[in-house]
Amino acid sequence: MIKTKILRDIHDNGIYFKKINDLIIYVLNLPNKIVNYISISFCLDNIYILNTYVAMISILENKNYNTYIPFI
């Protein structure tokens, strides 16, 4: 995701780095709104509905603040 943003900025905004230090400073100054996506799917029947619910709540309570987890 960060690689895509850097490449998009270079292409769209004409950003050019003369030295590797310029690139490092640019990356360090990027906003910290990078979101991680983790897709989770469950396969279950009527017997395991409660166990699946507990697992889903546990995952959501213990995830990082910048992680988006869709249950499929």
N, C-alpha and C positions, 0 to 999 in steps of 0.2 A: 504494500500500500504506500509506504513512504517512497519506494523506488518509483512508483507511478507518478506521485506528486512531483518529485524532482524532475523526472523526464518531461512531464507536462509543462512545468515552469520553464524549463530550458527551451522547449519547442515553442510554446505560446508567447512567452515574454522575452525571448531572446537573451536569456541569462547565459553568460559565458564565464567560465572559471579559468583564470590564468594559472593558478597554482592549486595544489591539492588542499592547502590551508583554507583557501576561499570556499571550497566545497564543504570542508569540515565545519567551518563557521556557519555556512548556510544551513546545513543539516541540524546543527545544534540550536539554531534559532527558529526552527519550525515549531508550530504550535503543538501542544501535547494532546490534541484531540484525536489521536490515532485510536481507532476502535478495532478490537480483535473480534472476529466472528467465529463461533464454534457451533456448528449444527449438530444436534443430538436427536436421534430417533430411537424409539422403543417399539418392540414387538411383544405384545402381551395378550393375555386373555382375561376373562372375568376374575380369575383367582388372584392375579397379581396387580390389580388396579391400585389398591392401597399402597403396596410396596413401590410402585411406580410414582405415585403421588409424593411419597416421602422422599424418594430419590430426586425428583424434580425440585422440590422445595429446598432440599439440601444443596443442590447444585446452584440454585439461584441465590441462596444466602451466602455461599462461600466463594462466589466468583469475584473477579476484580471489577472495579467500578467502570473500567473502560472496555469491558467485554460484553458483547451482545450474543445471547444464546437463544436461538429459535429452536423450539421442540417441533420436530416434524413427525 
